[in-house]
């Protein structure tokens, strides 16, 4: 469920940045399909195994989100070699800020 929500949110964000073709959306899904399970699984494993207090979990999530942004930026740079690396960094930051914000707010919405 988390991956599907991430794909919807981040797909909408990149659409706003001009990545509108089906090929673009599939590439974004590929990027998320690589990073999401790895980092989400690591977050669950480390979070339940060693980090028990709320401040520790918050720091861990912030660190993981930063790693996700950088990882996805590198993958986007590889998939779009003709696009500016700076613009792809902005895209990565925005798509991850949107999905992370939803993840933080979701418990309060439901």
C-alpha positions in Angstrom: 0.0 0.0 0.0 2.8 2.4 0.9 4.5 1.9 -2.5 1.2 2.5 -4.4 0.6 5.7 -2.5 4.2 6.8 -3.1 3.9 6.1 -6.8 0.7 8.1 -7.0 2.1 11.1 -5.1 5.5 11.2 -6.7 4.0 10.4 -10.2 1.8 13.5 -9.8 4.7 15.7 -8.7 6.9 14.7 -11.6 4.0 15.2 -13.9 3.9 18.8 -12.7 7.6 19.0 -13.5 6.9 18.0 -17.1 7.6 14.2 -17.0 4.2 13.5 -18.6 4.8 10.6 -21.0 4.1 7.0 -20.1 7.8 6.3 -20.5 8.6 9.0 -18.0 6.1 7.7 -15.5 7.4 4.2 -15.9 10.9 5.4 -15.2 9.8 7.2 -12.1 8.0 4.0 -11.0 11.2 2.0 -11.7 13.2 4.5 -9.5 10.7 4.1 -6.7 10.5 0.4 -7.2 14.2 0.2 -6.5 14.5 2.6 -3.6 11.2 2.2 -1.8 11.4 -1.5 -0.8 15.1 -1.2 0.1 14.7 1.8 2.4 11.3 1.0 3.7 12.5 -2.5 4.6 15.6 -1.1 6.3 13.5 1.4 8.2 11.2 -1.4 9.4 14.1 -3.7 10.3 16.2 -1.1 12.1 13.3 0.7 13.6 11.9 -2.4 15.3 15.3 -3.9 16.1 17.2 -1.1 17.7 15.5 2.3 17.8 12.8 2.5 20.4 12.4 6.2 21.4 10.5 8.7 19.2 13.5 11.1 18.8 15.6 8.2 17.6 13.0 7.1 15.1 12.5 10.7 13.8 16.3 11.1 13.3 16.4 7.8 11.5 13.5 8.7 9.2 15.2 12.1 8.3 18.5 10.3 7.5 16.7 7.7 5.4 14.7 10.3 3.5 18.0 12.1 2.7 19.5 8.9 1.5 16.4 8.2 -0.6 16.6 11.7 -2.2 20.2 11.3 -3.1 19.7 7.7 -4.4 16.8 8.8 -6.5 18.7 11.8 -7.8 21.5 9.6 -9.0 19.1 7.2 -10.6 17.2 10.0 -12.3 20.6 11.5 -13.5 21.4 8.1 -15.0 18.0 7.7 -16.7 18.0 11.4 -17.9 21.6 12.1 -18.8 20.6 15.2 -21.0 18.7 16.9 -18.2 20.4 19.2 -15.7 21.6 17.5 -12.6 20.5 20.5 -10.5 16.9 20.3 -12.0 16.8 16.5 -11.3 17.9 17.2 -7.7 15.0 19.6 -7.3 12.6 17.0 -8.8 13.9 14.4 -6.4 13.6 16.7 -3.4 10.1 17.8 -4.3 8.7 14.3 -5.0 10.2 13.0 -1.8 9.0 16.0 0.2 5.5 15.4 -1.0 5.4 11.7 -0.3 7.2 12.1 3.1 4.8 14.9 4.1 1.8 12.7 3.2 3.4 9.9 5.3 3.7 12.2 8.3 0.2 13.6 7.9 -1.6 10.4 7.0 -2.1 9.2 10.6 -3.8 12.5 11.5 -6.1 12.3 8.4 -7.4 8.8 9.1 
